[in-house]
Amino acid sequence: TLARWIQRAPVGAVTTAPATAVAASPVAVASPAPIAPVAAAVATPPADTLDTTTLVDLEDIMGDELVTLVDAYLRDGDARMQKLREAAARGDSDEVGKLAHSLKSSSANLGAVPLSSRARLVEEAARRGTLVDPMDSVAVLDKLYAHAAAALRARYKRT
């Protein structure tokens, strides 16, 4: 499932990967390109970027106040992603792990399951000392965050 979100597929195309392939794959993806923000590059995030059940539950509980939470997530998330990129550029796996932990929790709260799941993998790898390439791991998180942020902005008409 993660492979489907990480790889850019044509709209309407469904790709799948066996669960064992995703679980066995390293957290970092080999790529020599420098990490840059990708939020602006996301035209349409994958349909399953957000868990709508979680969001509907939050809408029922919080009503109009949910947009305040969404705004805080987007503001904090943008800053957190910048800190992740900086920590990765320094090769600071410990800091990447701490920031991934925070991203994991806040993303799960708003139903950004693919992002939360990948952040958990990065956090665990950093904790075990097996984070292969912090820059590549953060690049994947950056892309997933861009999808989640774009989906939240569209759903709640945020800019």
C-alpha positions, 0 to 999 in steps of 0.5 A: 500500500505504501508503494502505491502512495510513494510512486506517482501513478497516472490518475485512475491507475491502481498499483499494489505491492505485496505486504512483504515487499513493503515491510522488507523494503528499506526506509530510505529510497536511493536517490542522489537528488537534494531534498526540496519542498514538494508541497507546491508540486502536488496537483491532485493527491491520491484518493486514499491520502486521508481517512475520511472516516476519521475526518467525518468523526472529527467533523461531527465532534468538533464542527467548525472548530476542526478548521482551526485544528487543520490550520494548526496542522498545516502551519506546524507541518510546514515548519516541521517538514523544513526542520526535517529537511534541515536535520536530514541535510546534516545527517542527524538521524536522531533529530529526524526520528524525533521529528518523524515521531511528532509528524506521525502522531499529528498526521494520524490525528487528522487521518493522514494514514499513509504519512503517519505510517511512513513517519512511524517507519522512519522513527523506528529506523532512527531509533534502531540506528538503521536509518539508511539515508535520512535525506531519502527518507525525508524526501518520501515524508515530504511527498506524503506530507504534500499529498496530505496538506493538499488534500486537507486544504482542498477538503477544508478550503484552506490556502 
